[in-house]
Amino acid sequence: MCWRVALRRDVTCPDSGSNVKGFTMTKFANSVKKFLVSEDGPTAVEYAVMLALIVVVCLASVSAVGSNANARFNKVSSYLS
């Protein structure tokens, strides 16, 4: 009977022993199930993969622009000297 009382948050169980702990474990198990079933995890992974690809493209383009700029500066330097 105490487990029914323990389900209510405003009432404390007189023998706060295993029934309350059991309720806590059930609540934890339900939270784990909900997390595993939800699609928030895969969505976050997809966003991380897209971000990684964007970073790789940005680094490659900065490297290419840097190489072209360096070649142009060297060409101008050789004309000036």
N, C-alpha and C positions, 0 to 999 in steps of 0.2 A: 504494500500500500504506500510505502514511503516513496517509491519511485514515481508515483503519480504526483505526489507533492513536489518532488525534486524537479519535475518538468516545468513547474512555474518558477519564474525567476524571483518573485517577491516573497516566496515562502521557503524557509530553510527546513531541511529534513532533520528530525530529532536525532536519528542515528545516522549521521552523515558518514557512512562507511562505503561499502562496495557499490551500493545503488547509485550514489552520486558519481563515483568514478566510472561506473558502467555507462551512465548517461553521457559523461564527458567523452569516453572512448567512442561511443556511438556517434556523437556529434562530430568528432574528429574523423571517423571513418567516412561519414557522409560528406564531409568537406573534401576529403581526398578523392572520393568517387566523383564529386562534382567537378573538381579540378581536372581529373583525367578525361572526363567526358566533354568538358568545355573546349571550344575551339580557339581560345585565347592564346594558348601555347603555340600551336602551329602558325597562327597569324603573326605572332611576334617573330618566329623563326623566318617566315617569309620576308618580313620587313628587314630583318637583319641581313639576309642574303641580298636583297635589293640594295641596301645601303653599302654593303661590301662591294658589289659590282659598280655602283656609282663612284665609290672612292677609287677603285682601280682605273676606271675610265678617266677620272679627273687627274690622277697621277700620271697616266700615260700622256694625256694631252698637255699637261704642264711640262713634262719632260721633252715632248716634241717641240713645243713653243720655245722652251729654253735652249734647246740645241739649235734651232733656226735663228734665234736672236743672237746666240754666241757666234754663229757663223757670219751673220750680217755685221756684227761689231768688229770681228776680225777682218772682214773684207774692207770696211770703212777705215780701219786702222792702217791697213796696208796701203790704201790710196793716199792717206795723209802723210805717211812717212816716206 
